[in-house]
Amino acid sequence: MPERLTEMLMDTWTPLIILWITVLPSIYMAPMNQSQVLPSGSSTGLKRLNEEQRVLHRSKRGWVWNQMFVLEEFSGPEPILVGRLHTDLDPGSSKIKYILSGDGAGTIFVINDKTGDIHAMKRLDREEKAEYTLTAQAVDRDTNQPLEPPSEFIIKVQDINDNAPEFVEGPYHATVPEMSVVGTFVTKVTATDADDPVYGNSAKLVYSILEGQPYFSIEPHTAIIKTALPNMDREAKEEYFVVIQAKDMGGHMGGLSGTTTVTITLTDVNDNPPKFAQSLYHFSVMEDVALGEPIGRVKANDLDIGENAKSSYDIIEGDGMDIFEITTDAQTQDGIVRVRKPLDFETKKSYTLKVEAANIHIDPRFLSGGPFKDTATVKITVEDADEPPVFSSPTYLLEVHENAALNSVLGQVTAHDPDVSSSPIRFSIDRHTDLERQFNINAEDGKITLATPLDRETSTWHNITIVATETRNHSQVSRVPVAIKVLDVNDNAPEFASEHEAFLCENGKPGQVIQIVSAIDKDDPKNGHYFLYSLLPEMVNNPNFTIKKNEDNTLSILAKHSGFSRQKQEVYLLPIVISDSGTPPMSSTSTLTIRVCGCSSDGIVQSCNVEAYVLPIGLSMGALIAILACIILLLVIVVLFVTLRRHKNEPLIIKDDEDVRENIIRYDDEGGGEEDTEAFDIATLQNPDGINGFLPRKDIKPDLQFMPRQGLAPVPNGVDVDEFINVRLHEADNDPTAPPYDSIQIYGYEGKGSAAGSLSSLESSTSDSDQNFDYLSEWGPRFKRLGELYSVGESDKET
């Protein structure tokens, strides 16, 4: 107790002690030499310096001081005295002046220039600035000459306990596994104090728990939080709120304190086994349920969470272990019971299963608490459903000969209703699989019959689908595929494999093989084809050729003699009879064409035509073909050129033979009207070529305008029309202004009986007035067209 009291007194009164600085004699002053820097421009100073060197040997330092202290946060009516400066050169007169410079000089710290007393003018805070470096100097008051060199000293701000501890990183969050033993580390907290840690106990902190006992404890000096209660169960309480206090002054009375909060969460461990919500589950399912469909769910609850709550389900016992399966729903952790194999109400109506749920992740620390698994019983009842018919076989294979008679029975399919209340079955053929309707089926007994003839060479297999339908419920339908194989019978005669044409050299030798022929048969005998070849009976003693059967089922044609000549006979026809080995055997006669040809000495065919004799000796058949091809190519080019010339577009310039337009020439007299049945060739009225070789454009009106001729007086009805037309034709031929484009020639004479009157424009053409020919359309379709032509002509003329 006395030691504690002494420590408290020292902490309280030590900051109040003012360090009085006394003048200490200096040991020596180094003599000045000529190398020291003197004020520039002072020659007398240098002389005085030399005189002083001769008199002065060593000078003493006038004053020295150490650190000064000032108490922080000190405030009073008067400035606080920090310390006093004094020099031994001060004789007590007022000729000495003290000067202070450095950190805070003149603002925070003020010196009495006469006495050397230093006062603090403001309240200081050590946490803002802990020390100040100042410089003091004594000068002559009259001359301001320094009496001694300047000297530095430090004023330190002495700390007081004015800052409370703070938890900068708070509030805190921590976790610890549930069921942890006492003393398990949870977390560590840290508080800071702004006071001086090396001076007194202002920054000496002690930690304690204000809230959170008895579950947790804290080390007073290290601030490490640990568990204080064993077997804390997350399932009982998961989160704890702890309040931590930090107090300075070593935790003694009068110290400052700060608090923070720590939220501690217990993490889960697998300390709880799964437990089924009920020990017995009942499910019912229809017998026609699809495979893999879920029929029910079971659930084993686990108080743990996350990975510790995951369980796997298995069927460990029961009479339906191969019929059902159970899987785990990853989202809900339910056990889903599914169907693995088809159910049949008529065979078995119920099943009993024993299912087990077991944790996937086991914590060995808690195995002593018992097995982490649980079991439950599942009873499944199968309910009857109206099932479709069931065929006696999943597929059927039938065989029939291709010559089978119509309506003959090929085979039979059978089906039954598997339900307890059996329903009659009706059969039918899916006609999408029998578009040609080649087969029929008896709806009652399922017998399949032939409806149309079969041909194995056309189609060997026929695949149809038979449909079975319950008569009491047409929605219950089953289908089965039926494959029908058509068996072969010998109904096709053999024939040549290809159209053969043999070539015989004129210089051939007797016994030479002319051609080797082969035969084919569309039938498919079991042991393969074997053909018999022979000549027609009347050709057995053929003087020119003979045949020979080869081992590979082919036939060789041989020449009996030499000396064949194209001039004598160019082509020989050899009928050959081909028979197969079927039952009954089939045969056919094929004719081989043998052509006599000219060959080279080595037997290469060169020409097979009689005309080849008249060709030059050195000209081969290939050369003749090449020449003929060139001639044909030239003819084709000429024909194409002529065709293109004929179809070429008509030019704009009128040429000699291209003016095919029909022109209606204008005359001074009218024709015979409706009674004029005399027809003439309009080609004689065509305009001849222009004078001096001028070919006018068809699409451009000539610049030289046609001067209308004076119309003639009407002539009697007995005038010679042929002579009149010839005269007008002569005039038109000699008129250079005659239009080459389509025009209408005006006649001055109207035939008798015409209801239209005179249509002559000879007089109207000399008038400047506009003509309107719309009234012609009222006279009938013939005159309507004439009016349109006239209207077009007038408009063109104006243009």
C-alpha positions in Angstrom: 0.0 0.0 0.0 2.8 2.5 0.8 4.4 1.7 -2.6 1.1 2.2 -4.5 0.6 5.6 -2.7 4.1 6.7 -3.5 3.6 5.7 -7.2 0.3 7.8 -7.3 2.0 10.8 -5.7 4.8 10.6 -8.3 2.4 10.4 -11.2 0.6 13.5 -9.8 3.4 15.8 -8.8 6.2 15.0 -11.1 4.7 17.0 -14.0 4.6 20.0 -11.7 8.3 20.0 -11.1 9.9 22.8 -13.0 13.4 22.1 -14.0 15.5 25.1 -13.1 18.5 25.6 -15.5 21.6 27.0 -13.9 24.6 28.3 -15.6 27.3 25.8 -15.8 30.9 26.7 -16.6 32.1 25.7 -19.9 35.1 23.5 -20.1 36.9 25.5 -22.7 36.4 27.5 -25.8 38.4 26.6 -28.8 40.7 29.5 -29.9 39.7 31.2 -33.0 42.1 31.0 -35.9 42.5 32.7 -39.3 40.4 30.0 -40.9 37.1 31.1 -39.2 34.6 33.1 -41.2 34.5 36.8 -40.3 32.0 39.4 -41.3 33.0 40.6 -44.8 34.4 44.1 -45.3 35.8 44.4 -41.8 39.6 45.1 -41.9 39.6 46.5 -38.3 37.9 43.3 -37.1 40.8 41.3 -38.5 43.3 43.6 -36.7 41.4 43.3 -33.5 41.3 39.6 -33.9 45.0 39.4 -34.2 45.4 41.5 -31.0 43.0 39.2 -29.1 44.9 36.2 -30.2 47.9 37.4 -28.5 46.0 38.2 -25.2 43.2 35.5 -25.0 44.1 31.9 -24.7 40.8 30.1 -24.0 37.3 31.3 -23.2 34.6 29.4 -21.2 31.1 28.6 -22.3 28.7 30.9 -20.6 25.5 28.6 -20.3 24.2 25.2 -21.0 20.7 23.6 -20.2 18.9 20.3 -20.7 15.3 19.4 -21.4 12.3 21.2 -20.0 8.8 19.7 -19.3 5.4 21.1 -19.4 2.2 19.4 -18.3 -0.4 18.8 -21.1 -3.9 20.0 -20.8 -2.8 22.5 -18.0 -5.0 25.6 -17.9 -5.2 28.4 -15.4 -5.7 32.2 -15.1 -2.0 32.8 -15.7 0.5 31.4 -18.2 2.5 28.5 -16.9 6.1 28.9 -16.2 8.1 26.3 -18.1 11.7 27.3 -17.1 14.3 30.0 -16.9 17.4 30.8 -19.0 20.4 32.4 -17.3 24.0 33.1 -18.3 27.0 33.7 -16.0 27.9 36.7 -18.2 24.8 38.4 -16.7 26.2 40.6 -13.9 22.7 41.4 -12.8 22.5 44.5 -14.9 20.0 44.9 -17.6 22.5 44.7 -20.5 21.7 41.1 -21.3 18.8 40.3 -23.7 17.5 36.8 -24.1 16.1 35.7 -27.5 14.0 32.5 -28.1 13.3 31.0 -31.6 12.2 27.6 -33.0 8.9 25.5 -32.7 6.1 27.7 -31.2 8.4 30.5 -30.2 6.4 33.7 -29.8 3.0 32.0 -30.0 3.0 29.0 -27.8 6.2 29.8 -25.8 7.2 33.4 -24.7 10.4 34.4 -23.0 11.1 37.4 -20.8 14.1 38.9 -22.5 15.4 40.3 -19.2 14.9 37.5 -16.8 15.0 34.5 -19.3 11.7 33.1 -17.9 9.8 30.9 -20.5 6.0 30.7 -20.2 3.5 28.4 -22.1 0.7 30.6 -23.4 -1.7 27.9 -24.6 -3.0 24.5 -23.4 -0.9 21.8 -24.9 -2.0 18.3 -26.1 0.7 15.6 -26.1 -1.3 13.5 -28.6 -1.0 16.4 -31.1 2.7 17.2 -30.5 4.8 15.6 -27.9 7.9 17.9 -27.9 9.1 21.2 -29.3 12.7 22.1 -30.3 13.7 25.7 -29.5 16.9 27.8 -29.7 18.0 30.3 -27.1 20.6 33.0 -27.4 21.9 35.9 -25.1 22.8 39.1 -26.9 23.9 42.6 -25.8 20.8 44.7 -25.3 22.5 47.8 -26.7 24.4 46.4 -29.7 22.4 43.2 -30.3 25.8 41.5 -30.5 25.7 37.8 -29.4 27.4 37.3 -26.2 27.5 33.5 -26.7 26.7 31.1 -29.5 23.0 30.0 -29.8 22.1 26.7 -28.1 19.2 24.3 -28.7 16.9 22.7 -26.1 13.7 20.6 -26.1 10.5 21.2 -24.3 8.6 18.0 -23.8 4.8 17.8 -23.1 4.2 15.6 -20.2 1.3 13.1 -20.6 -1.8 12.8 -18.4 -4.5 10.2 -18.7 -6.9 12.0 -20.9 -7.7 9.4 -23.6 -10.0 6.3 -23.1 -9.2 3.0 -24.8 -10.8 2.4 -28.2 -11.6 -0.8 -30.2 -10.9 0.4 -33.7 -11.8 -2.9 -35.4 -15.0 -3.6 -33.5 -17.7 -4.8 -33.5 -16.4 -8.3 -33.9 -17.8 -11.5 -35.3 -16.4 -14.9 -34.6 -17.4 -18.6 -34.9 -16.6 -21.7 -32.8 -17.8 -25.3 -33.4 -20.5 -26.4 -31.1 -19.8 -29.1 -28.5 -16.3 -27.6 -28.1 -14.3 -28.3 -24.9 -13.6 -25.5 -22.3 -10.8 -23.2 -23.3 -11.3 -23.5 -27.1 -10.0 -20.4 -28.8 -12.7 -18.2 -30.2 -11.1 -14.9 -31.3 -8.9 -12.0 -30.1 -9.8 -8.4 -29.7 -7.5 -5.3 -29.6 -8.0 -1.9 -28.0 -5.7 1.1 -28.4 -5.0 4.1 -26.0 -3.6 7.4 -27.3 -1.8 8.2 -24.1 1.9 7.7 -23.6 2.6 4.0 -23.2 6.1 4.6 -21.6 5.0 7.1 -19.0 3.0 5.9 -16.1 0.0 3.6 -16.5 -2.1 5.8 -18.7 -1.9 3.3 -21.6 -1.8 0.1 -19.6 -5.0 -1.8 -20.5 -6.8 -4.6 -18.8 -9.7 -6.6 -20.5 -12.8 -8.0 -19.0 -16.3 -9.4 -20.0 -19.3 -7.4 -19.1 -21.8 -9.7 -20.9 -21.4 -13.3 -22.1 -20.7 -15.2 -19.0 -20.6 -18.0 -18.2 -20.3 -19.2 -21.8 -17.0 -17.3 -22.6 -14.0 -15.9 -20.9 -11.2 -13.4 -21.8 -7.6 -13.2 -20.9 -7.1 -9.8 -19.1 -3.9 -8.8 -20.8 -3.9 -10.6 -24.1 -7.7 -10.2 -24.9 -8.0 -13.7 -26.1 -11.6 -15.0 -25.9 -12.2 -18.7 -25.1 -15.1 -21.0 -24.4 -15.9 -21.3 -20.7 -18.8 -23.8 -20.8 -18.6 -27.3 -22.3 -21.0 -29.0 -24.8 -22.7 -25.8 -26.0 -25.3 -27.1 -28.5 -26.0 -25.2 -31.7 -29.4 -26.8 -31.9 -30.3 -25.3 -28.5 -28.7 -21.8 -29.1 -26.8 -20.8 -32.1 -25.6 -17.2 -31.5 -24.2 -15.4 -28.4 -23.7 -11.6 -27.8 -20.6 -10.8 -25.8 -19.6 -7.3 -24.5 -15.8 -6.8 -23.9 -14.4 -3.9 -21.8 -10.8 -2.4 -21.9 -9.7 -0.2 -19.0 -6.5 1.8 -18.7 -4.5 2.7 -15.6 -4.0 -1.1 -15.3 -7.7 -1.5 -14.5 -7.4 0.5 -11.2 -10.0 3.0 -10.0 -9.9 6.3 -11.9 -8.9 4.7 -15.2 -10.8 5.3 -18.4 -12.5 2.5 -20.3 -14.0 1.5 -23.7 -16.2 -1.4 -24.8 -16.9 -3.4 -27.9 -19.3 -6.3 -28.9 -18.4 -9.7 -30.2 -21.1 -11.8 -31.9 -20.1 -15.5 -31.6 -21.9 -18.1 -33.7 -21.7 -21.8 -33.1 -21.0 -23.8 -36.2 -22.6 -27.1 -36.8 -21.0 -30.5 -36.3 -22.6 -33.8 -37.1 -23.8 -34.7 -33.6 -27.4 -35.7 -34.6 -28.5 -38.8 -36.5 -31.3 -38.7 -39.1 -34.8 -39.5 -37.8 -37.8 -40.5 -39.9 -40.9 -38.4 -39.2 -43.0 -41.6 -39.1 -42.2 -45.3 -38.8 -44.7 -46.5 -41.4 -45.5 -45.0 -44.9 -48.4 -46.1 -47.1 -48.4 -45.5 -50.9 -50.7 -46.7 -53.7 -49.9 -46.9 -57.4 -51.7 -47.9 -60.6 -50.3 -51.0 -62.2 -49.8 -49.1 -65.6 -47.5 -46.5 -64.1 -44.5 -45.6 -66.3 -41.1 -46.9 -65.3 -39.1 -44.4 -63.3 -42.1 -42.5 -62.1 -42.1 -41.5 -58.4 -44.8 -43.0 -56.4 -44.1 -41.5 -53.0 -41.6 -39.6 -50.7 -40.2 -40.4 -47.3 -38.3 -37.9 -45.1 -35.6 -38.4 -42.4 -35.2 -35.2 -40.5 -31.7 -34.2 -39.2 -31.2 -31.4 -36.7 -27.9 -30.7 -38.3 -27.4 -28.4 -41.3 -25.5 -28.4 -44.5 -23.3 -31.3 -45.3 -23.9 -32.8 -41.8 -27.6 -33.1 -42.6 -27.2 -34.9 -45.9 -28.5 -38.5 -45.9 -28.6 -41.4 -48.4 -31.6 -43.7 -48.7 -31.6 -47.5 -49.4 -34.0 -50.4 -49.5 -32.5 -52.9 -47.1 -35.4 -55.5 -46.9 -38.7 -56.4 -48.6 -40.4 -58.3 -51.3 -40.1 -55.6 -53.9 -36.4 -54.8 -53.7 -36.0 -55.6 -57.4 -39.3 -53.8 -58.4 -38.7 -50.5 -56.6 -35.8 -48.1 -55.9 -35.3 -45.1 -53.7 -33.2 -42.0 -54.5 -32.3 -38.9 -52.6 -33.6 -35.4 -53.6 -30.6 -33.2 -53.5 -32.7 -30.1 -52.7 -35.1 -31.4 -50.1 -33.2 -34.4 -48.8 -36.3 -36.5 -49.3 -36.2 -40.2 -50.3 -38.1 -40.7 -53.6 -39.6 -44.2 -54.2 -39.7 -45.1 -57.9 -40.8 -48.0 -60.0 -38.0 -50.0 -61.7 -40.0 -52.8 -63.3 -43.6 -53.1 -64.6 -46.3 -53.8 -62.1 -49.1 -56.3 -62.6 -52.2 -56.1 -60.4 -53.2 -59.6 -61.4 -49.9 -61.1 -60.3 -49.2 -59.2 -57.1 -51.3 -56.5 -55.4 -49.0 -55.2 -52.6 -45.4 -54.9 -51.5 -43.6 -54.2 -48.2 -40.2 -52.5 -48.1 -37.9 -51.4 -45.3 -35.9 -48.3 -46.1 -32.9 -46.9 -44.3 -31.6 -43.3 -44.1 -27.9 -42.8 -43.1 -25.8 -39.7 -42.8 -23.2 -39.3 -45.5 -20.6 -37.5 -43.5 -19.9 -39.0 -40.0 -17.9 -37.3 -37.2 -15.9 -39.9 -35.4 -16.1 -37.9 -32.1 -19.8 -38.7 -31.8 -19.9 -42.3 -32.9 -20.2 -43.3 -29.3 -23.6 -41.7 -29.3 -25.1 -44.4 -31.5 -25.5 -45.2 -35.3 -26.2 -42.2 -37.4 -29.0 -43.9 -39.3 -32.7 -44.7 -39.0 -35.2 -47.1 -40.7 -38.9 -47.0 -41.7 -41.4 -49.4 -43.3 -43.0 -48.6 -46.6 -46.1 -50.4 -47.8 -47.1 -50.1 -51.5 -50.5 -51.1 -52.8 -51.0 -51.9 -56.5 -54.3 -50.8 -58.0 -56.0 -52.3 -61.0 -55.9 -50.4 -64.2 -57.6 -51.0 -67.6 -54.6 -52.3 -69.5 -54.3 -52.6 -73.3 -54.3 -56.0 -75.0 -51.1 -58.1 -74.7 -49.9 -60.0 -77.8 -48.6 -63.5 -77.4 -45.3 -62.4 -79.0 -43.5 -59.1 -79.2 -42.9 -59.7 -83.0 -44.2 -62.1 -85.6 -42.4 -63.6 -88.6 -44.4 -65.2 -91.4 -43.3 -66.8 -94.7 -45.3 -67.2 -97.9 -44.4 -68.4 -101.4 -44.7 -65.8 -104.1 -47.2 -68.0 -106.0 -49.5 -68.4 -103.0 -53.2 -68.3 -103.9 -55.3 -65.2 -103.0 -57.1 -65.4 -99.6 -54.7 -68.1 -98.4 -53.8 -67.9 -94.7 -50.3 -66.7 -94.1 -50.3 -66.9 -90.3 -52.1 -65.8 -87.1 -51.5 -63.3 -84.3 -53.1 -63.7 -80.9 -53.7 -61.2 -78.0 -55.6 -61.2 -74.7 -56.8 -58.6 -72.2 -54.7 -58.9 -69.0 -57.4 -57.3 -66.8 -59.5 -59.3 -64.4 -62.7 -58.4 -66.4 -61.4 -59.6 -69.7 -62.6 -57.8 -72.8 -62.9 -59.3 -76.3 -60.2 -58.2 -78.8 -60.6 -57.1 -82.4 -57.7 -57.1 -84.8 -56.9 -54.8 -87.7 -54.0 -53.8 -90.0 -52.5 -50.4 -89.8 -53.0 -49.4 -93.4 -50.1 -46.9 -93.2 -47.9 -49.9 -93.2 -49.8 -51.6 -96.0 -50.6 -48.9 -98.5 -51.2 -51.3 -101.4 -53.5 -53.4 -99.2 -51.8 -56.7 -100.1 -52.9 -58.4 -96.8 -56.1 -58.8 -94.8 -56.7 -59.9 -91.3 -59.7 -61.6 -89.6 -60.9 -59.2 -86.9 -62.0 -62.0 -84.7 -59.2 -64.6 -84.7 -56.3 -62.6 -86.1 -55.6 -64.8 -89.2 -53.7 -62.9 -91.9 -54.6 -63.7 -95.5 -53.2 -62.7 -98.9 -55.2 -60.0 -100.8 -53.1 -59.4 -103.9 -50.5 -61.5 -105.7 -46.9 -61.4 -104.5 -43.7 -61.1 -106.5 -40.4 -61.9 -104.7 -38.4 -60.2 -107.4 -40.2 -56.9 -106.7 -40.2 -57.1 -102.9 -38.8 -59.8 -100.7 -40.1 -58.4 -97.3 -43.3 -56.9 -96.3 -43.5 -55.2 -92.8 -46.9 -54.5 -91.5 -48.3 -53.5 -88.1 -51.3 -55.4 -86.5 -53.5 -53.4 -84.1 -55.4 -55.1 -81.2 -58.3 -53.1 -79.7 -60.5 -53.9 -76.7 -64.2 -53.9 -77.8 -65.3 -52.4 -74.5 -62.8 -49.6 -74.4 -61.5 -48.5 -77.8 -58.8 -46.4 -76.2 -57.0 -49.5 -75.1 -54.9 -50.3 -78.1 -51.8 -52.4 -78.7 -49.6 -52.8 -81.7 -47.2 -55.5 -82.9 -44.9 -55.6 -85.9 -45.3 -58.5 -88.4 -42.6 -59.3 -90.9 -43.7 -61.3 -94.0 -41.0 -63.0 -96.0 -41.8 -63.9 -99.6 -40.3 -67.2 -100.6 -39.0 -67.7 -104.1 -40.4 -70.0 -106.8 -39.0 -70.7 -110.2 -41.1 -68.4 -112.2 -38.5 -66.4 -114.3 -36.6 -67.8 -117.2 -32.9 -67.0 -117.5 -31.7 -64.5 -120.1 -28.5 -62.9 -121.3 -26.9 -60.7 -118.7 -26.5 -57.9 -121.3 -27.1 -57.3 -124.9 -24.2 -59.0 -126.6 -22.9 -58.3 -130.1 -20.0 -60.4 -131.2 -17.3 -59.5 -133.8 -15.8 -62.1 -136.1 -12.5 -61.4 -137.9 -12.4 -62.2 -141.6 -8.9 -63.7 -141.1 -10.0 -65.7 -138.0 -9.1 -69.3 -137.5 -11.4 -72.3 -137.0 -12.2 -73.0 -133.3 -11.5 -69.4 -132.3 -13.6 -68.1 -129.4 -15.8 -65.3 -130.8 -17.6 -64.2 -127.7 -18.2 -65.4 -124.1 -21.8 -64.8 -122.9 -23.3 -65.1 -119.4 -26.9 -65.4 -118.2 -28.9 -64.1 -115.3 -32.0 -65.4 -113.5 -34.2 -63.2 -111.4 -35.1 -66.2 -109.2 -33.0 -67.1 -106.2 -32.4 -70.8 -106.0 -31.1 -72.2 -102.7 -28.0 -73.8 -104.3 -27.2 -71.1 -106.8 -27.8 -70.8 -110.5 -26.9 -73.5 -113.0 -27.7 -72.9 -116.7 -27.9 -75.1 -119.7 -27.1 -73.7 -123.1 -28.2 -75.2 -126.4 -28.9 -74.2 -130.0 -32.3 -74.4 -131.5 -33.0 -77.8 -133.0 -32.8 -76.5 -136.5 -29.5 -74.8 -135.7 -27.8 -77.8 -134.1 -25.9 -78.5 -137.3 -24.9 -74.9 -137.9 -22.1 -74.9 -140.4 -20.5 -71.6 -139.2 -20.6 -71.6 -135.4 -20.8 -73.9 -132.4 -21.1 -73.4 -128.6 -19.2 -74.7 -125.6 -20.3 -74.6 -121.9 -17.6 -73.2 -119.5 -17.1 -74.3 -115.9 -18.0 -70.8 -114.6 -21.6 -71.1 -115.9 -20.8 -69.1 -119.0 -21.0 -70.0 -122.7 -18.3 -69.6 -125.4 -19.2 -69.1 -129.1 -16.7 -70.6 -131.5 -16.2 -70.3 -135.2 -16.2 -73.6 -137.2 -14.2 -72.4 -140.1 -12.2 -69.5 -141.5 -12.7 -67.4 -144.6 -15.7 -65.3 -143.5 -16.3 -62.3 -145.8 -18.2 -59.1 -145.2 -19.1 -58.9 -148.9 -20.6 -62.3 -148.8 -22.5 -61.9 -145.5 -21.9 -59.1 -143.0 -24.1 -60.2 -140.0 -25.0 -63.6 -138.6 -27.8 -64.3 -136.1 -27.3 -67.2 -133.6 -30.3 -68.1 -131.5 -29.3 -69.7 -128.1 -31.6 -71.5 -125.7 -30.9 -70.9 -122.0 -32.5 -73.2 -119.3 -32.3 -73.1 -115.5 -32.2 -76.0 -113.1 -35.4 -75.0 -111.2 -38.5 -77.0 -110.7 -40.2 -76.8 -113.1 -37.3 -75.6 -115.3 -37.7 -72.3 -117.2 -36.0 -71.5 -120.5 -35.8 -68.6 -123.0 -34.2 -68.0 -126.3 -31.8 -65.1 -126.8 -30.3 -64.2 -130.1 -26.6 -63.3 -130.5 -25.6 -61.0 -133.3 -22.3 -61.8 -134.9 -20.8 -59.1 -137.1 -18.0 -59.9 -139.6 -15.2 -57.3 -139.4 -11.9 -56.5 -140.9 -9.1 -57.0 -138.4 -5.4 -56.4 -138.3 -2.8 -59.2 -138.3 -2.9 -59.3 -134.5 -6.8 -59.6 -134.4 -7.7 -56.0 -133.6 -11.0 -55.0 -135.2 -10.7 -52.2 -137.6 -13.8 -52.0 -139.7 -17.1 -53.9 -139.8 -18.9 -52.2 -142.8 -18.9 -53.4 -146.4 -18.2 -49.8 -147.6 -14.9 -50.0 -146.0 -13.6 -51.8 -149.1 -13.9 -48.7 -151.3 -12.0 -46.5 -148.8 -8.3 -45.8 -149.2 -6.1 -48.4 -147.8 -4.3 -46.1 -145.4 -7.5 -44.6 -143.9 -8.6 -46.2 -140.7 -12.1 -46.3 -139.1 -11.0 -43.9 -136.4 -9.9 -41.3 -139.0 -13.2 -41.7 -140.9 -15.1 -41.1 -137.7 -13.0 -38.0 -136.9 -13.6 -36.6 -140.4 -17.3 -37.2 -140.2 -17.4 -35.5 -136.7 -15.7 -32.4 -138.2 -18.1 -32.2 -141.0 -21.1 -32.5 -138.7 -19.6 -29.8 -136.4 -19.2 -27.5 -139.4 -22.8 -28.1 -140.5 -24.0 -27.3 -137.0 -22.1 -24.1 -136.9 -23.5 -23.0 -140.2 -27.1 -23.8 -139.1 -26.6 -21.9 -135.9 -25.2 -18.9 -137.8 -28.1 -18.8 -140.2 -30.6 -19.2 -137.3 -29.0 -16.3 -135.4 -29.1 -14.2 -138.6 -32.8 -14.9 -138.9 -33.6 -14.1 -135.3 -31.5 -11.0 -135.2 -33.4 -7.8 -134.2 -34.7 -5.7 -137.0 -32.4 -2.7 -137.6 -33.6 0.9 -137.6 -32.6 1.5 -141.2 -34.9 0.2 -143.9 -33.1 -2.2 -146.1 -33.9 -3.7 -149.5 -35.7 -6.9 -148.4 -36.8 -6.0 -144.8 -39.7 -3.6 -145.4 -42.5 -6.0 -144.6 -44.9 -3.5 -143.1 -48.3 -3.2 -144.7 -48.9 0.4 -145.9 -52.3 1.7 -146.8 -51.6 4.1 -149.7 -53.6 7.4 -149.8 -55.4 8.0 -153.1 -57.6 10.9 -154.5 -60.7 8.8 -154.8 -62.5 6.4 -152.5 -62.8 2.7 -152.9 -66.0 0.7 -153.5 -67.1 0.8 -149.9 -68.9 -2.2 -148.5 -69.8 -3.4 -152.1 -66.2 -3.4 -153.2 -65.3 -7.0 -153.0 -62.3 -6.7 -155.4 -59.2 -7.6 -153.4 -55.7 -6.7 -154.5 -52.2 -7.5 -153.3 -51.2 -4.9 -150.8 -47.5 -5.7 -151.5 -47.9 -3.8 -154.8 -48.5 -0.6 -152.9 -45.3 -0.7 -150.9 -43.1 2.4 -151.2 -39.9 1.8 -153.3 -36.5 2.7 -152.2 -35.7 6.4 -151.7 -34.0 8.3 -154.4 -30.2 8.5 -154.6 -29.8 5.5 -152.2 -31.4 7.4 -149.3 -32.7 5.0 -146.7 -35.1 6.9 -144.4 -35.3 5.8 -140.7 -38.5 3.9 -139.7 -38.8 5.6 -136.4 -38.1 9.2 -137.5 -40.4 11.4 -139.7 -38.5 12.8 -142.7 -37.7 16.5 -142.7 -39.0 17.0 -146.2 -42.8 17.4 -145.8 -45.1 15.8 -148.4 -46.9 18.3 -150.5 -50.5 17.2 -150.9 -51.6 16.7 -154.4 -54.7 18.3 -155.7 -57.6 16.0 -155.5 -59.2 14.9 -158.7 -62.9 15.3 -159.3 -65.0 12.4 -158.6 -65.1 10.0 -161.6 -68.1 8.0 -162.7 -68.7 4.6 -161.2 -67.4 2.9 -164.3 -63.8 4.0 -163.8 -61.1 1.4 -164.1 -59.8 0.9 -160.6 -56.8 -1.1 -161.7 -55.6 1.7 -164.0 -56.3 4.3 -161.3 -54.2 2.4 -158.7 -51.3 1.9 -161.2 -51.3 5.7 -161.8 -51.2 6.5 -158.1 -48.5 3.8 -157.6 -46.4 5.4 -160.2 -46.8 8.8 -158.6 -45.9 7.4 -155.2 -42.8 5.7 -156.6 -41.5 8.9 -158.1 -42.3 11.1 -155.1 -39.2 11.6 -152.8 -41.4 12.8 -150.0 -43.5 9.8 -149.8 -43.6 8.6 -146.1 -42.0 5.2 -145.5 -43.9 4.8 -142.2 -47.5 3.5 -141.9 -50.0 5.9 -143.5 -53.5 6.0 -144.9 -54.0 6.9 -148.5 -57.1 9.0 -149.2 -59.3 8.2 -152.0 -61.4 10.9 -153.8 -63.9 8.5 -155.0 -66.4 6.7 -152.8 -68.1 3.6 -154.1 -71.8 3.5 -154.4 -73.7 2.1 -151.5 -71.3 3.4 -148.9 -73.2 4.8 -145.8 -70.0 6.6 -144.6 -69.9 9.2 -147.3 -66.7 10.6 -148.5 -63.7 10.0 -146.3 -61.3 12.0 -148.4 -58.9 14.3 -146.6 -57.5 16.0 -149.7 -59.4 19.1 -149.0 -59.0 19.0 -145.2 -55.3 18.6 -145.5 -55.0 22.2 -146.9 -56.9 23.7 -144.0 -55.3 24.9 -140.8 -58.2 23.9 -138.7 -58.0 20.9 -136.4 -59.8 17.8 -137.5 -61.8 15.6 -135.0 -62.4 12.1 -136.1 -64.1 10.8 -132.9 -67.4 10.6 -134.7 -66.1 7.7 -136.7 -66.3 5.5 -133.7 -70.1 5.8 -133.8 -70.3 4.1 -137.3 -69.2 0.7 -136.1 -66.1 -1.3 -135.1 -64.5 -1.0 -138.5 -64.7 2.8 -138.6 -63.8 3.1 -134.9 -60.4 1.6 -135.7 -60.1 3.9 -138.7 -60.8 6.9 -136.4 -58.1 5.8 -134.0 -55.6 5.6 -136.8 -56.6 9.0 -138.1 -56.3 10.5 -134.6 -52.9 9.0 -134.1 -51.8 10.3 -137.5 -52.9 13.8 -136.8 -51.2 13.9 -133.4 -48.0 12.6 -135.0 -48.2 15.2 -137.6 -48.5 18.0 -135.0 -45.7 16.6 -133.1 
